[in-house]
Amino acid sequence: MNSVRCLNCNTVLVSKSFRDFQRCPCPEGSYIFIDGGDSYTRMGFCQGSRWMKVEADGTETGPFPETPG
């Protein structure tokens, strides 16, 4: 299972299976998406987006992209 949380809209996206494409509701230019479940990881984002990676145990790492200095 792949999970990320969009920091723009605070939506947690969970891709549970092969070709389970999930996209947050943010408008064009600031959304993120995830796909692949346990089979593969495919993630995409727009230039204005920020997100946290959500691990299987619920802990979060990030934010991404990292803010400089």
N, C-alpha and C positions, 0 to 999 in steps of 0.2 A: 504494500500500500504506500502510495506517495502522498504527502501532505505539505501544503504551504499555507501561510496566512498573509493576505494582502494587507499592507499597512495603510493603504489609502481608504479602503472601505471596511476593513476589519473582518472580511469574509475568510473562513477557513475552507480551502479546497481540498477534497480528498478524492484521489483516483484509486478505485478499489480493484479494478481488473483491466485486462488487456483492452486497449482502445476505449477506455472510460475517460473521455475528454471532459475536463472541467475548466470553466472560465469564470472569473469574478465579474460582478455587474458594473465595474467601473467603465467609464466612457472610453472611446477610442483615444489612444495616446497615453493611457495610464493603467491599463488592465494587465493581469497576469493569467497564465493558464498552465495546467499540468495534465499529463496523460500517461498511461502505461501500467498503472497498478503495480503488481509485483513483477511483471514481465520485463519492463524497461522503464526508464525515466526520460520523459520529454517535457521540458518546461520552457516557457517563453514569456517575454515581458516587453513592455514598451519603455521608452526612454524615461517617462515620468513616473514609473512604478517603483515601489519598494515592497519588500516581503521578508518574511521569516520562514525558515525551514522548520517544519514541525516533525519531530522524531516520533517513533512508534510509542515511546513511553510518555509522550505529551510535552517533553521539553522542547524549547524553541532555540534555534541558533540564528544569528544574524544581528542586525538587519542587513539585507542585501539590496542594492549594492552598498558597500560600506561607505560611510561618510568620511571624507578625508579629514585628517588631523584635528 
